[in-house]
Amino acid sequence: MMLSRVEDGFKSLKSELKIRPIYHQLSRRAKGHVLITVLAYHILHTIEERLKMGKDNRRWKKIKGILKTQQVVSIEIPTAEEIYTIRVVTEANEEQKEIYKRLSLDGKILPKRIMGIKR
């Protein structure tokens, strides 16, 4: 049971981070994979436990489904001199705000940010 939850947690975080499959041929890489897997499990377990303390018994799969509708959008606009990046975050809905509150997160959206990088 715990091993399958560890793997499910890792798969979930791996897909969020856009990490591709890696086939380990070195012992240290396999150990690194195991470490990341266990860390992913602990993060997800901590989220679930903190929500349980707030009387919310949903599992990570359900929580992820609720939170994934809040998005960060980055747009790159190249010019002759610079590349401008504009980052905008959508506002959390009421259900997301409640989850953030139970996790002791303020739930405030990141401010719109415009960055320019010289070419």
C-alpha positions as CSV (number, residue, x, y, z in Angstrom):
1,M,0.0,0.0,0.0
2,M,2.7,2.5,1.0
3,L,4.9,1.6,-1.9
4,S,2.1,2.2,-4.4
5,R,1.3,5.6,-2.8
6,V,5.0,6.5,-3.0
7,E,5.1,5.6,-6.7
8,D,1.7,7.4,-7.3
9,G,3.1,10.5,-5.6
10,F,6.3,10.4,-7.7
11,K,4.4,9.9,-10.9
12,S,2.1,12.8,-10.1
13,L,5.0,15.2,-9.3
14,K,7.0,13.9,-12.2
15,S,4.3,14.7,-14.6
16,E,3.8,18.2,-13.1
17,L,7.6,18.9,-13.4
18,K,7.6,17.5,-17.0
19,I,10.3,14.9,-16.1
20,R,10.8,12.3,-18.7
21,P,11.4,8.6,-17.9
22,I,15.0,7.9,-17.0
23,Y,16.6,4.4,-17.2
24,H,19.3,4.2,-14.5
25,Q,22.5,2.4,-15.3
26,L,24.5,3.9,-12.4
27,S,23.9,3.1,-8.7
28,R,24.0,6.7,-7.7
29,R,21.3,7.6,-10.2
30,A,19.1,4.9,-9.0
31,K,19.6,6.1,-5.4
32,G,18.8,9.6,-6.5
33,H,15.6,8.3,-8.1
34,V,14.6,6.6,-4.9
35,L,15.4,9.7,-2.8
36,I,13.2,11.9,-5.1
37,T,10.4,9.3,-5.0
38,V,10.4,9.3,-1.2
39,L,10.6,13.1,-1.0
40,A,7.6,13.3,-3.3
41,Y,5.7,10.8,-1.1
42,H,6.5,12.9,2.0
43,I,5.3,16.1,0.4
44,L,2.0,14.6,-0.7
45,H,1.5,12.8,2.7
46,T,2.2,16.1,4.5
47,I,-0.4,17.9,2.4
48,E,-3.0,15.1,3.1
49,E,-2.2,15.1,6.8
50,R,-2.5,18.9,7.1
51,L,-5.8,18.8,5.3
52,K,-7.0,16.0,7.6
53,M,-6.3,18.2,10.6
54,G,-8.7,20.7,9.0
55,K,-11.3,18.0,8.6
56,D,-10.7,17.5,4.9
57,N,-10.1,13.8,4.0
58,R,-9.6,14.2,0.3
59,R,-6.6,12.3,-1.3
60,W,-3.9,13.9,-3.4
61,K,-5.6,12.9,-6.7
62,K,-8.7,14.9,-5.8
63,I,-6.8,17.8,-4.4
64,K,-4.6,18.0,-7.6
65,G,-7.7,18.0,-9.7
66,I,-9.1,21.0,-7.8
67,L,-5.8,22.9,-7.8
68,K,-4.8,22.3,-11.4
69,T,-7.3,24.8,-12.7
70,Q,-5.3,27.7,-11.2
71,Q,-2.7,28.4,-13.8
72,V,0.5,30.4,-14.3
73,V,0.8,31.8,-17.9
74,S,4.0,33.1,-19.2
75,I,4.2,34.9,-22.6
76,E,7.5,35.7,-24.3
77,I,7.7,38.7,-26.6
78,P,10.9,39.0,-28.5
79,T,12.0,42.4,-29.8
80,A,15.2,43.4,-31.6
81,E,16.9,44.5,-28.3
82,E,15.2,42.4,-25.6
83,I,13.0,39.4,-24.9
84,Y,10.1,40.4,-22.6
85,T,8.4,37.8,-20.5
86,I,5.0,38.5,-18.9
87,R,3.8,36.2,-16.1
88,V,0.2,36.2,-15.0
89,V,-1.4,33.9,-12.5
90,T,-5.1,33.2,-12.5
91,E,-7.1,33.9,-9.3
92,A,-7.9,31.0,-7.0
93,N,-11.6,30.0,-6.8
94,E,-13.3,29.5,-3.4
95,E,-12.5,25.8,-3.1
96,Q,-8.8,26.4,-3.9
97,K,-8.7,29.2,-1.3
98,E,-10.1,26.9,1.3
99,I,-7.4,24.3,0.6
100,Y,-4.7,27.0,0.8
101,K,-6.2,28.1,4.1
102,R,-6.1,24.6,5.5
103,L,-2.5,24.3,4.4
104,S,-1.7,27.6,6.2
105,L,-0.9,29.2,2.8
106,D,-2.1,32.8,2.2
107,G,-3.4,31.9,-1.3
108,K,-2.5,35.3,-2.7
109,I,-1.8,35.3,-6.3
110,L,1.6,36.3,-7.5
111,P,1.6,39.8,-9.0
112,K,1.8,40.3,-12.7
113,R,5.5,40.4,-13.6
114,I,7.2,41.8,-16.7
115,M,10.9,40.9,-17.2
116,G,13.2,42.1,-19.9
117,I,16.4,40.3,-20.9
118,K,18.9,42.1,-23.2
119,R,19.9,40.2,-26.3
